[in-house]
Amino acid sequence: MRIPFGTLSVTQKSKDLIREILDSNRLTNGRYVREFEKRFAEIVGVKEAVALSSGTDADALALAVLYDFGAERGDQIIIPALSFVATGNAVLQAGFEPVFVDIDRKTLNIDPEKIEEVITDRTRAIMPVHLIGKPADMDRINEIAKWHNLYVIEDAAEAHGAVYKGRNVGTLGDMAAYSLYVAHIVSTVEGGIVVTDREDFAEVLRSLKSHGRACKCKVCVLNTNSGYCSKRFQYGDNRDIRFVFERIGYSAKMNELEAAIGLGNIDIYYEIHSKRRDNLKYMMDKFREFAPYLISIEEEPDEVIGPHAFPIILQEDVGFSRNEFVDFLEKHHIDTRNLFLSMPTQCPGFEFLGYKLGEFPNAEYIGNNGLHVGVHQELGREHIDYIIKTIEDFYQTTHDIKSHYACR
């Protein structure tokens, strides 16, 4: 039995759309991207969605919007120390300084009680990450942001379908950035999307994704059907709106082929989500037998964890290393991923910022002792049972499991 970490559902509708798009010879950002944006916004429950070329671009462009609303280059953005490196990269790519805060080891998310101590007069936003689909403490984060007049941008890359106190993740801040990479519930193979209820933010996003152009209509008649644009020469003689660049921008557009994959995923979104949720809950229930030596996150009564993957954290004095554990799982055909790193102290690319190992002990602990496995829609309970049995076998080959349990 092979347990891959992730999968991609390519529906028959997607295949038919791809053929149609190829036959049309109109492959760049157009009407299918618009349709995908509309339907993704409906799932999250927001007014606006702007599709982009990656989840990293989604983070970066959401931050870059802030320049139109008073931010300056070199201002500070608060983010958790533990995340996929894209979170920190995006802050720097957008021209800001990342300011890191340690996490709560129980939730894997930013510790809100440590946020205020790093706020300065240069702080412009907090970007909490809903890591592995578990919602961050958004009430406390929003309270801090309101008190200090800061924006809140959710990094919801892995939080498709997550719910916090009755509200969908993605609706809890000023904007939210999602990844649409292959392992995610809604995927466009490569891609990302920013959602918001603010039309002015969405207009700037549409400009930013296309080099900062003045073109920022929600539906572009030129891109969707080669129609007539009444706004084309509104800037005066010899000025074409398509070549008026109002701000420093990016080249970060989604194309029609990617949108076709995404539209197929949206058609079966609730089916995918339900299957993953069933796998996640079953895994969480079964996995408790390994406590206190191996633990995972828990779902609180007022939240729904987005079923992205299943994290596993080795506890102190467990008696074996993560590498030994991962090697055993891989030899038994269970695909794993490390549970990210403390970006400021365990990723060499961030050394220039001057942080020192030991400043973020909780993030660093997870960086050394965390991993995650898949719970995706192509797995069933027999696969979860196999994962559990394999972990039990690992215990038996490396420890006297009976003595472990006897000590409880």
VOPAGU-2260 file (C-alpha; in pm, 1 decimal, decimal comma):
REM VOPAGU-2260
SITE   aa  ch    i         X         Y         Z
SITE  MET   A    0       0,0       0,0       0,0
SITE  ARG   A    1     128,9     345,8     -90,7
SITE  ILE   A    2       7,4     654,3      97,8
SITE  PRO   A    3      93,0     968,5    -103,5
SITE  PHE   A    4      94,5    1301,9      79,1
SITE  GLY   A    5    -140,2    1475,2    -162,5
SITE  THR   A    6    -343,5    1436,8    -477,7
SITE  LEU   A    7    -513,3    1639,1    -748,4
SITE  SER   A    8    -867,6    1576,5    -870,0
SITE  VAL   A    9    -898,0    1650,9   -1242,9
SITE  THR   A   10   -1263,7    1612,7   -1336,9
SITE  GLN   A   11   -1413,0    1535,1   -1674,6
SITE  LYS   A   12   -1548,8    1889,3   -1680,8
SITE  SER   A   13   -1193,9    2022,0   -1643,6
SITE  LYS   A   14   -1069,0    1801,7   -1927,0
SITE  ASP   A   15   -1353,5    1919,1   -2153,3
SITE  LEU   A   16   -1286,7    2283,9   -2066,9
SITE  ILE   A   17    -915,2    2243,6   -2135,0
SITE  ARG   A   18    -988,5    2108,3   -2482,8
SITE  GLU   A   19   -1231,5    2394,7   -2544,4
SITE  ILE   A   20    -976,9    2652,0   -2427,7
SITE  LEU   A   21    -700,2    2502,8   -2641,1
SITE  ASP   A   22    -929,4    2501,6   -2945,0
SITE  SER   A   23   -1018,6    2867,2   -2881,9
SITE  ASN   A   24    -650,6    2967,5   -2883,3
SITE  ARG   A   25    -735,2    3203,5   -2594,2
SITE  LEU   A   26    -528,7    3071,7   -2304,8
SITE  THR   A   27    -432,7    3372,0   -2095,4
SITE  ASN   A   28    -633,1    3530,1   -1812,3
SITE  GLY   A   29    -992,5    3553,4   -1934,8
SITE  ARG   A   30   -1353,8    3452,4   -1878,2
SITE  TYR   A   31   -1284,3    3118,6   -1710,2
SITE  VAL   A   32   -1057,2    3289,4   -1458,8
SITE  ARG   A   33   -1342,4    3535,3   -1391,9
SITE  GLU   A   34   -1582,9    3246,2   -1338,8
SITE  PHE   A   35   -1339,3    3073,6   -1105,2
SITE  GLU   A   36   -1298,5    3393,2    -900,0
SITE  LYS   A   37   -1675,3    3432,7    -868,2
SITE  ARG   A   38   -1731,9    3076,4    -754,8
SITE  PHE   A   39   -1440,1    3074,5    -509,6
SITE  ALA   A   40   -1573,1    3396,0    -353,0
SITE  GLU   A   41   -1912,5    3227,7    -311,0
SITE  ILE   A   42   -1757,7    2930,1    -129,1
SITE  VAL   A   43   -1569,7    3153,4     115,9
SITE  GLY   A   44   -1859,2    3398,2     151,9
SITE  VAL   A   45   -1694,6    3719,9      35,2
SITE  LYS   A   46   -1769,9    3981,7    -228,6
SITE  GLU   A   47   -1438,4    3980,8    -415,6
SITE  ALA   A   48   -1173,5    3731,0    -522,2
SITE  VAL   A   49    -868,5    3790,3    -740,9
SITE  ALA   A   50    -694,7    3481,9    -883,8
SITE  LEU   A   51    -315,9    3481,6    -909,0
SITE  SER   A   52     -27,8    3261,8   -1015,4
SITE  SER   A   53      65,2    3120,8    -671,6
SITE  GLY   A   54     -15,9    3130,8    -303,7
SITE  THR   A   55     307,9    3318,9    -245,5
SITE  ASP   A   56     193,0    3586,2    -489,8
SITE  ALA   A   57    -138,6    3594,8    -305,1
SITE  ASP   A   58      42,1    3684,1      18,4
SITE  ALA   A   59     274,0    3932,7    -151,7
SITE  LEU   A   60       6,7    4115,7    -350,3
SITE  ALA   A   61    -232,5    4132,9     -56,0
SITE  LEU   A   62      46,6    4307,6     133,7
SITE  ALA   A   63     135,9    4530,0    -162,5
SITE  VAL   A   64    -222,7    4661,3    -162,7
SITE  LEU   A   65    -134,6    4844,7     159,0
SITE  TYR   A   66      88,6    5090,7     -29,5
SITE  ASP   A   67    -227,4    5247,1    -170,5
SITE  PHE   A   68    -355,3    5292,3     184,1
SITE  GLY   A   69     -66,0    5460,6     360,7
SITE  ALA   A   70     204,0    5197,1     398,0
SITE  GLU   A   71     562,7    5271,6     296,9
SITE  ARG   A   72     843,4    5044,4     185,1
SITE  GLY   A   73    1034,5    4908,7     481,5
SITE  ASP   A   74     731,4    4911,8     709,9
SITE  GLN   A   75     681,5    4605,9     929,0
SITE  ILE   A   76     448,3    4307,9     899,8
SITE  ILE   A   77     402,1    4073,4    1196,0
SITE  ILE   A   78     398,9    3702,6    1107,9
SITE  PRO   A   79     446,8    3376,0    1298,0
SITE  ALA   A   80     796,7    3234,0    1312,6
SITE  LEU   A   81     663,6    2893,4    1203,3
SITE  SER   A   82     517,2    2866,1     854,7
SITE  PHE   A   83     603,3    2747,0     510,4
SITE  VAL   A   84     880,5    2977,6     395,7
SITE  ALA   A   85     649,6    3144,3     141,3
SITE  THR   A   86     496,4    3355,2     419,7
SITE  GLY   A   87     827,0    3521,7     503,6
SITE  ASN   A   88     938,7    3539,1     141,5
SITE  ALA   A   89     618,1    3718,2      44,1
SITE  VAL   A   90     668,6    3989,6     306,6
SITE  LEU   A   91    1015,9    4061,7     172,7
SITE  GLN   A   92     905,5    4040,2    -190,1
SITE  ALA   A   93     638,3    4299,6    -116,7
SITE  GLY   A   94     903,6    4536,5      16,2
SITE  PHE   A   95     825,3    4506,6     386,5
SITE  GLU   A   96    1023,7    4390,2     689,2
SITE  PRO   A   97     897,7    4068,2     850,4
SITE  VAL   A   98     874,4    4077,4    1227,8
SITE  PHE   A   99     844,4    3729,7    1373,9
SITE  VAL   A  100     646,8    3608,5    1674,6
SITE  ASP   A  101     675,3    3264,8    1833,4
SITE  ILE   A  102     389,8    3015,9    1819,5
SITE  ASP   A  103     176,5    2826,9    2065,9
SITE  ARG   A  104     292,8    2464,5    2042,9
SITE  LYS   A  105     -57,8    2330,7    2103,3
SITE  THR   A  106    -211,7    2513,3    1807,5
SITE  LEU   A  107      98,8    2562,3    1587,1
SITE  ASN   A  108     -27,2    2917,7    1529,4
SITE  ILE   A  109     102,0    3260,2    1626,7
SITE  ASP   A  110      84,8    3325,9    2001,2
SITE  PRO   A  111    -135,1    3636,7    2023,4
SITE  GLU   A  112      -7,2    3720,8    2370,4
SITE  LYS   A  113     336,9    3787,6    2221,4
SITE  ILE   A  114     221,8    4017,3    1940,6
SITE  GLU   A  115     197,2    4350,4    2119,3
SITE  GLU   A  116     554,3    4339,2    2244,6
SITE  VAL   A  117     684,7    4364,5    1884,5
SITE  ILE   A  118     448,2    4636,7    1757,9
SITE  THR   A  119     623,6    4961,3    1665,1
SITE  ASP   A  120     525,5    5283,7    1489,9
SITE  ARG   A  121     632,7    5113,4    1164,8
SITE  THR   A  122     398,1    4815,5    1203,5
SITE  ARG   A  123     127,9    4810,7     936,3
SITE  ALA   A  124     -33,4    4466,5     950,9
SITE  ILE   A  125     -56,3    4129,5    1122,8
SITE  MET   A  126     -55,2    3823,5     897,0
SITE  PRO   A  127    -166,2    3522,2    1101,9
SITE  VAL   A  128    -126,3    3180,3     940,1
SITE  HIS   A  129    -394,1    2914,5     989,5
SITE  LEU   A  130    -130,4    2642,7     986,3
SITE  ILE   A  131    -239,6    2298,2     861,8
SITE  GLY   A  132    -593,3    2435,9     849,5
SITE  LYS   A  133    -629,2    2512,5    1221,8
SITE  PRO   A  134    -775,5    2861,5    1270,7
SITE  ALA   A  135    -559,6    3112,9    1453,2
SITE  ASP   A  136    -700,1    3300,8    1754,9
SITE  MET   A  137    -865,4    3564,3    1537,9
SITE  ASP   A  138   -1069,7    3733,4    1811,2
SITE  ARG   A  139    -757,5    3824,9    2003,9
SITE  ILE   A  140    -561,0    3912,1    1689,5
SITE  ASN   A  141    -836,9    4139,7    1560,8
SITE  GLU   A  142    -867,5    4301,7    1901,9
SITE  ILE   A  143    -495,5    4384,6    1900,1
SITE  ALA   A  144    -511,2    4505,8    1539,2
SITE  LYS   A  145    -806,7    4733,4    1611,0
SITE  TRP   A  146    -638,7    4882,8    1916,5
SITE  HIS   A  147    -321,3    4959,3    1720,4
SITE  ASN   A  148    -492,5    5052,5    1390,6
SITE  LEU   A  149    -338,3    4764,4    1195,2
SITE  TYR   A  150    -461,2    4565,4     898,0
SITE  VAL   A  151    -515,4    4190,8     929,2
SITE  ILE   A  152    -435,2    3967,7     632,6
SITE  GLU   A  153    -507,4    3598,6     682,5
SITE  ASP   A  154    -261,1    3351,4     534,5
SITE  ALA   A  155    -521,4    3084,2     466,2
SITE  ALA   A  156    -300,7    2884,4     229,2
SITE  GLU   A  157    -387,9    2553,7     398,7
SITE  ALA   A  158    -720,9    2652,5     551,9
SITE  HIS   A  159    -974,1    2575,7     278,4
SITE  GLY   A  160   -1303,4    2502,0     453,0
SITE  ALA   A  161   -1188,0    2604,9     801,5
SITE  VAL   A  162   -1439,6    2773,7    1031,4
SITE  TYR   A  163   -1377,5    2990,8    1338,6
SITE  LYS   A  164   -1664,1    3056,5    1578,5
SITE  GLY   A  165   -1925,2    3015,4    1307,7
SITE  ARG   A  166   -1744,1    3226,3    1046,3
SITE  ASN   A  167   -1545,5    3099,1     752,8
SITE  VAL   A  168   -1172,0    3148,8     760,3
SITE  GLY   A  169   -1109,3    3403,0     486,5
SITE  THR   A  170   -1376,1    3639,4     618,8
SITE  LEU   A  171   -1204,0    3724,8     947,8
SITE  GLY   A  172    -960,5    3996,0     838,4
SITE  ASP   A  173    -925,4    4267,7     576,0
SITE  MET   A  174    -804,4    4017,8     315,4
SITE  ALA   A  175    -714,4    3649,8     300,8
SITE  ALA   A  176    -462,8    3472,9      77,3
SITE  TYR   A  177    -508,5    3111,2     -32,1
SITE  SER   A  178    -279,4    2867,3    -208,9
SITE  LEU   A  179    -425,8    2658,2    -490,2
SITE  TYR   A  180    -129,8    2423,0    -516,8
SITE  VAL   A  181    -178,3    2054,7    -603,7
SITE  ALA   A  182    -214,5    1924,2    -247,6
SITE  HIS   A  183    -497,1    2162,4    -156,6
SITE  ILE   A  184    -872,4    2108,6    -150,0
SITE  VAL   A  185    -929,7    2350,8    -436,4
SITE  SER   A  186    -637,1    2333,9    -676,0
SITE  THR   A  187    -546,9    2493,9   -1005,8
SITE  VAL   A  188    -217,6    2294,9   -1014,5
SITE  GLU   A  189     -21,7    2613,8    -947,7
SITE  GLY   A  190    -210,4    2919,9    -831,4
SITE  GLY   A  191    -333,1    3140,1    -551,5
SITE  ILE   A  192    -622,5    3371,9    -477,7
SITE  VAL   A  193    -691,9    3671,6    -253,2
SITE  VAL   A  194   -1040,2    3727,7    -113,2
SITE  THR   A  195   -1188,0    4040,0      47,0
SITE  ASP   A  196   -1512,0    4226,4     104,1
SITE  ARG   A  197   -1350,0    4555,6       2,1
SITE  GLU   A  198   -1396,9    4657,0    -359,5
SITE  ASP   A  199   -1114,4    4912,7    -337,7
SITE  PHE   A  200    -868,3    4642,1    -228,5
SITE  ALA   A  201    -981,4    4416,6    -514,4
SITE  GLU   A  202    -931,7    4694,0    -770,1
SITE  VAL   A  203    -573,6    4746,2    -655,5
SITE  LEU   A  204    -512,4    4370,1    -663,3
SITE  ARG   A  205    -630,1    4352,3   -1025,0
SITE  SER   A  206    -383,9    4628,7   -1110,4
SITE  LEU   A  207     -96,2    4474,0    -915,4
SITE  LYS   A  208    -127,1    4132,9   -1080,5
SITE  SER   A  209     -71,0    4289,3   -1422,3
SITE  HIS   A  210     233,2    4513,0   -1375,6
SITE  GLY   A  211      41,2    4788,8   -1194,0
SITE  ARG   A  212    -175,1    4875,2   -1494,1
SITE  ALA   A  213    -457,6    5126,4   -1468,0
SITE  CYS   A  214    -686,3    4848,5   -1600,2
SITE  LYS   A  215    -865,0    4712,7   -1296,1
SITE  CYS   A  216   -1220,5    4634,4   -1404,6
SITE  LYS   A  217   -1370,6    4325,9   -1245,2
SITE  VAL   A  218   -1450,7    4190,9   -1594,5
SITE  CYS   A  219   -1221,5    4309,0   -1873,5
SITE  VAL   A  220   -1402,7    4316,7   -2209,0
SITE  LEU   A  221   -1069,5    4300,6   -2389,6
SITE  ASN   A  222    -952,1    3987,1   -2209,8
SITE  THR   A  223   -1281,0    3799,9   -2202,2
SITE  ASN   A  224   -1422,9    3852,3   -2550,5
SITE  SER   A  225   -1207,9    4104,3   -2740,9
SITE  GLY   A  226   -1487,8    4357,3   -2702,8
SITE  TYR   A  227   -1481,7    4735,4   -2723,1
SITE  CYS   A  228   -1340,6    4916,1   -2417,2
SITE  SER   A  229   -1492,4    5259,8   -2363,4
SITE  LYS   A  230   -1227,1    5340,8   -2100,9
SITE  ARG   A  231    -928,9    5272,8   -2323,5
SITE  PHE   A  232    -837,7    5634,8   -2395,7
SITE  GLN   A  233    -985,0    5806,6   -2090,8
SITE  TYR   A  234    -640,1    5929,0   -1982,1
SITE  GLY   A  235    -616,3    6160,8   -2282,9
SITE  ASP   A  236    -440,5    6181,7   -2616,8
SITE  ASN   A  237    -178,2    5920,1   -2690,1
SITE  ARG   A  238    -244,9    5739,7   -2360,7
SITE  ASP   A  239    -385,0    5387,2   -2377,6
SITE  ILE   A  240    -515,9    5262,7   -2039,1
SITE  ARG   A  241    -346,0    4929,4   -2100,3
SITE  PHE   A  242     -10,8    5109,6   -2091,7
SITE  VAL   A  243     -73,5    5341,5   -1799,5
SITE  PHE   A  244     105,1    5199,1   -1494,5
SITE  GLU   A  245     -22,5    5350,6   -1171,1
SITE  ARG   A  246     189,8    5155,3    -922,8
SITE  ILE   A  247     479,6    4912,5    -902,7
SITE  GLY   A  248     325,6    4581,0    -998,2
SITE  TYR   A  249     384,4    4213,7   -1060,3
SITE  SER   A  250     326,2    3960,3   -1335,0
SITE  ALA   A  251     105,9    3720,7   -1141,4
SITE  LYS   A  252    -196,6    3630,9   -1351,6
SITE  MET   A  253    -372,7    3295,3   -1351,2
SITE  ASN   A  254    -431,5    3144,8   -1696,1
SITE  GLU   A  255    -741,7    2980,9   -1840,9
SITE  LEU   A  256    -605,8    2626,3   -1824,6
SITE  GLU   A  257    -541,6    2658,2   -1451,0
SITE  ALA   A  258    -888,9    2803,7   -1401,8
SITE  ALA   A  259   -1038,2    2503,0   -1583,2
SITE  ILE   A  260    -879,0    2267,3   -1328,8
SITE  GLY   A  261   -1005,5    2488,6   -1046,9
SITE  LEU   A  262   -1361,3    2500,5   -1177,9
SITE  GLY   A  263   -1371,8    2122,1   -1182,5
SITE  ASN   A  264   -1249,7    2116,3    -822,3
SITE  ILE   A  265   -1514,3    2366,4    -716,8
SITE  ASP   A  266   -1785,1    2144,5    -867,9
SITE  ILE   A  267   -1683,7    1868,3    -625,1
SITE  TYR   A  268   -1560,2    2094,6    -344,2
SITE  TYR   A  269   -1806,0    1973,1     -81,6
SITE  GLU   A  270   -1741,3    1610,9    -173,7
SITE  ILE   A  271   -1364,4    1660,5    -140,2
SITE  HIS   A  272   -1403,3    1854,0     182,7
SITE  SER   A  273   -1634,1    1594,1     336,5
SITE  LYS   A  274   -1401,0    1306,7     248,5
SITE  ARG   A  275   -1098,0    1486,2     387,6
SITE  ARG   A  276   -1283,5    1585,3     702,9
SITE  ASP   A  277   -1384,6    1225,0     761,8
SITE  ASN   A  278   -1023,1    1114,3     720,8
SITE  LEU   A  279    -894,1    1390,2     947,1
SITE  LYS   A  280   -1140,1    1318,8    1228,2
SITE  TYR   A  281   -1080,2     944,1    1206,5
SITE  MET   A  282    -702,8    1000,1    1218,7
SITE  MET   A  283    -730,5    1237,7    1514,1
SITE  ASP   A  284    -935,5     984,0    1707,0
SITE  LYS   A  285    -706,6     689,8    1631,1
SITE  PHE   A  286    -385,3     883,9    1689,0
SITE  ARG   A  287    -458,5     964,0    2053,2
SITE  GLU   A  288    -328,3     618,8    2150,4
SITE  PHE   A  289      26,4     746,8    2094,9
SITE  ALA   A  290       2,4    1030,7    2349,4
SITE  PRO   A  291     200,4    1155,2    2531,3
SITE  TYR   A  292     490,5    1048,0    2307,7
SITE  LEU   A  293     343,6    1160,2    1975,1
SITE  ILE   A  294      73,1    1425,3    1965,4
SITE  SER   A  295    -120,1    1629,7    1711,0
SITE  ILE   A  296    -347,2    1930,9    1712,7
SITE  GLU   A  297    -697,1    1907,3    1857,4
SITE  GLU   A  298   -1020,1    2055,0    1726,3
SITE  GLU   A  299   -1195,8    2292,2    1965,5
SITE  PRO   A  300   -1577,9    2299,0    1992,5
SITE  ASP   A  301   -1598,4    2643,3    1828,6
SITE  GLU   A  302   -1387,1    2563,0    1522,3
SITE  VAL   A  303   -1366,4    2342,3    1217,2
SITE  ILE   A  304   -1012,1    2255,7    1111,3
SITE  GLY   A  305    -960,1    2275,4     737,1
SITE  PRO   A  306    -863,8    1918,1     638,4
SITE  HIS   A  307    -534,3    1991,2     466,9
SITE  ALA   A  308    -307,2    1733,3     632,8
SITE  PHE   A  309    -236,0    1565,6     967,2
SITE  PRO   A  310      49,6    1701,2    1181,7
SITE  ILE   A  311     256,1    1476,5    1408,9
SITE  ILE   A  312     484,8    1616,7    1678,1
SITE  LEU   A  313     746,5    1412,9    1864,1
SITE  GLN   A  314     752,9    1503,1    2231,3
SITE  GLU   A  315    1055,8    1546,0    2455,1
SITE  ASP   A  316    1238,5    1228,6    2560,1
SITE  VAL   A  317    1051,7    1018,5    2306,7
SITE  GLY   A  318    1365,6     811,4    2257,4
SITE  PHE   A  319    1400,2     834,3    1878,8
SITE  SER   A  320    1463,6    1104,3    1622,5
SITE  ARG   A  321    1230,9    1243,4    1362,6
SITE  ASN   A  322    1462,0    1114,4    1089,9
SITE  GLU   A  323    1439,7     759,5    1228,7
SITE  PHE   A  324    1061,3     784,3    1244,1
SITE  VAL   A  325    1023,8     938,3     897,2
SITE  ASP   A  326    1263,5     684,6     746,0
SITE  PHE   A  327    1052,7     399,5     884,2
SITE  LEU   A  328     732,3     551,4     747,5
SITE  GLU   A  329     888,3     609,1     405,8
SITE  LYS   A  330    1019,9     251,1     393,4
SITE  HIS   A  331     661,5     142,6     452,8
SITE  HIS   A  332     538,8     363,9     166,7
SITE  ILE   A  333     390,6     645,6     375,9
SITE  ASP   A  334     481,0     982,2     226,0
SITE  THR   A  335     563,5    1257,8     476,8
SITE  ARG   A  336     662,5    1622,3     490,3
SITE  ASN   A  337     850,6    1803,8     765,8
SITE  LEU   A  338     629,0    2048,1     956,0
SITE  PHE   A  339     813,2    2356,5     829,2
SITE  LEU   A  340    1079,2    2554,2    1014,0
SITE  SER   A  341    1135,3    2860,9    1226,7
SITE  MET   A  342    1191,2    3092,9     933,5
SITE  PRO   A  343    1410,3    3351,5    1112,5
SITE  THR   A  344    1638,6    3099,7    1285,1
SITE  GLN   A  345    1627,0    2773,1    1088,3
SITE  CYS   A  346    1615,2    2903,2     729,4
SITE  PRO   A  347    1955,8    3030,5     611,2
SITE  GLY   A  348    1795,4    3273,8     368,2
SITE  PHE   A  349    1670,7    3484,5     659,4
SITE  GLU   A  350    2003,9    3506,6     842,6
SITE  PHE   A  351    2057,6    3863,9     720,6
SITE  LEU   A  352    1770,4    3976,5     945,8
SITE  GLY   A  353    1988,7    3906,1    1250,0
SITE  TYR   A  354    1776,3    3668,1    1454,6
SITE  LYS   A  355    1955,5    3408,3    1667,7
SITE  LEU   A  356    1875,0    3043,2    1731,9
SITE  GLY   A  357    1682,4    3017,8    2057,4
SITE  GLU   A  358    1470,2    3329,6    2009,9
SITE  PHE   A  359    1167,5    3126,7    1896,7
SITE  PRO   A  360    1185,0    2806,6    2103,1
SITE  ASN   A  361     838,2    2675,4    2017,8
SITE  ALA   A  362     873,1    2727,9    1643,4
SITE  GLU   A  363    1223,4    2579,9    1655,4
SITE  TYR   A  364    1097,5    2275,4    1845,8
SITE  ILE   A  365     836,6    2206,6    1577,2
SITE  GLY   A  366    1099,5    2268,3    1310,5
SITE  ASN   A  367    1307,3    1988,3    1463,7
SITE  ASN   A  368    1032,0    1751,8    1572,5
SITE  GLY   A  369     726,9    1799,9    1351,6
SITE  LEU   A  370     602,8    1625,3    1037,4
SITE  HIS   A  371     272,4    1575,5     858,6
SITE  VAL   A  372     100,2    1311,2     649,3
SITE  GLY   A  373    -186,4    1325,7     403,3
SITE  VAL   A  374    -560,8    1293,6     466,9
SITE  HIS   A  375    -667,6    1367,2     109,7
SITE  GLN   A  376    -973,5    1251,1     -80,0
SITE  GLU   A  377    -815,9     943,5    -239,5
SITE  LEU   A  378    -752,7     789,6     101,6
SITE  GLY   A  379   -1002,9     588,2     302,6
SITE  ARG   A  380   -1020,4     441,8     650,3
SITE  GLU   A  381    -815,5     142,0     541,3
SITE  HIS   A  382    -529,8     381,0     458,0
SITE  ILE   A  383    -558,8     558,3     793,5
SITE  ASP   A  384    -562,2     221,1     968,5
SITE  TYR   A  385    -245,0     129,8     779,1
SITE  ILE   A  386     -74,1     450,4     895,3
SITE  ILE   A  387    -171,5     380,4    1255,8
SITE  LYS   A  388     -59,2      17,2    1232,6
SITE  THR   A  389     274,2     122,9    1081,4
SITE  ILE   A  390     335,7     364,1    1369,0
SITE  GLU   A  391     252,2      87,5    1615,1
SITE  ASP   A  392     501,9    -137,0    1435,9
SITE  PHE   A  393     764,1     136,3    1463,0
SITE  TYR   A  394     713,9     150,5    1839,2
SITE  GLN   A  395     753,0    -225,6    1861,7
SITE  THR   A  396    1078,9    -224,3    1666,3
SITE  THR   A  397    1237,3      62,4    1858,9
SITE  HIS   A  398    1085,0      40,3    2207,8
SITE  ASP   A  399     910,2    -195,4    2441,2
SITE  ILE   A  400     567,2     -49,2    2378,5
SITE  LYS   A  401     415,8    -239,9    2667,9
SITE  SER   A  402     650,3     -71,8    2911,6
SITE  HIS   A  403     560,0     265,9    2763,3
SITE  TYR   A  404     192,4     202,6    2817,8
SITE  ALA   A  405     254,9      55,2    3162,9
SITE  CYS   A  406     416,1     381,9    3270,0
SITE  ARG   A  407     103,2     584,0    3195,9
